[in-house]
Amino acid sequence: KGERKSALKRLEKLSSSQNQSQIFIETPYRNNKMLEDICSALQPNTRVCVACDLTLSTEYIKTKMVSEWKKEKADLHKRPAIFIIHKDY
């Protein structure tokens, strides 16, 4: 658990220092936990995009600040998803 949060913080720092978006995936049954960890580990003004079920009728794509994700619960359990984070410098 601590390793994942440390890795997320490293990706956030890399995004900020290199002005790059960082794209990654997680095993679908761990997606909800991943989003929870993103919300608890990253800065409130970091942008996070969640895209799941791409090309399906249930497609879901949203980009919000971490502070906004904390207010919304998205059910990503067992849905193929990608996560994109971007931290402005």
C-alpha positions in Angstrom: 0.0 0.0 0.0 2.8 2.4 0.9 4.7 1.5 -2.2 1.8 2.3 -4.4 1.3 5.8 -2.8 5.1 6.4 -3.1 5.0 5.4 -6.8 2.0 7.8 -7.4 3.8 10.6 -5.7 6.9 9.9 -7.9 4.7 10.0 -11.1 3.1 13.3 -9.9 6.5 14.8 -9.4 7.7 13.6 -12.8 4.6 15.0 -14.4 5.3 18.4 -12.8 9.0 18.6 -13.5 8.8 17.3 -17.1 5.4 18.8 -17.9 4.2 15.3 -18.9 1.0 13.4 -18.4 1.6 10.0 -16.8 -0.6 7.2 -18.1 -1.0 3.8 -16.3 -3.4 0.9 -15.7 -4.3 -1.3 -12.8 -5.8 -4.7 -12.6 -9.6 -4.1 -13.0 -10.6 -5.5 -9.7 -8.3 -3.0 -8.0 -9.5 0.1 -9.9 -11.6 1.5 -7.0 -8.7 1.2 -4.6 -6.4 2.8 -7.1 -8.7 5.9 -7.4 -8.9 6.0 -3.5 -5.1 5.9 -3.3 -4.8 8.6 -6.0 -7.1 10.9 -4.0 -5.2 10.3 -0.8 -1.7 10.5 -2.1 -1.7 13.3 -4.7 -2.0 17.1 -4.4 -5.5 18.5 -4.5 -4.8 20.5 -7.7 -3.4 17.5 -9.7 -5.6 16.6 -12.7 -6.7 13.0 -12.9 -8.4 11.5 -15.9 -10.2 8.2 -15.6 -11.3 6.4 -18.8 -13.0 3.0 -18.6 -15.0 0.8 -20.9 -13.6 2.5 -23.9 -15.6 1.8 -27.1 -18.5 0.2 -25.1 -22.0 1.6 -24.5 -20.9 2.1 -20.8 -17.9 4.2 -21.7 -16.9 6.6 -18.9 -14.3 9.4 -19.3 -13.9 12.2 -16.8 -11.1 14.5 -15.9 -11.1 16.3 -12.6 -8.8 17.7 -10.0 -8.0 15.4 -7.1 -10.1 17.6 -4.8 -13.1 17.1 -7.1 -12.6 13.3 -7.3 -12.7 13.1 -3.5 -16.3 14.4 -3.7 -17.4 11.9 -6.3 -17.5 8.1 -6.1 -17.1 6.3 -9.4 -17.6 2.6 -9.6 -14.7 1.2 -11.6 -14.7 -2.3 -10.2 -13.8 -4.9 -12.8 -14.1 -2.4 -15.6 -11.0 -2.0 -17.9 -9.7 1.5 -17.1 -6.7 3.8 -17.7 -5.6 6.5 -15.4 -3.9 9.7 -16.4 -2.4 12.2 -14.0 -1.0 15.6 -14.8 0.5 18.1 -12.3 1.2 21.6 -13.6 4.5 23.1 -12.5 
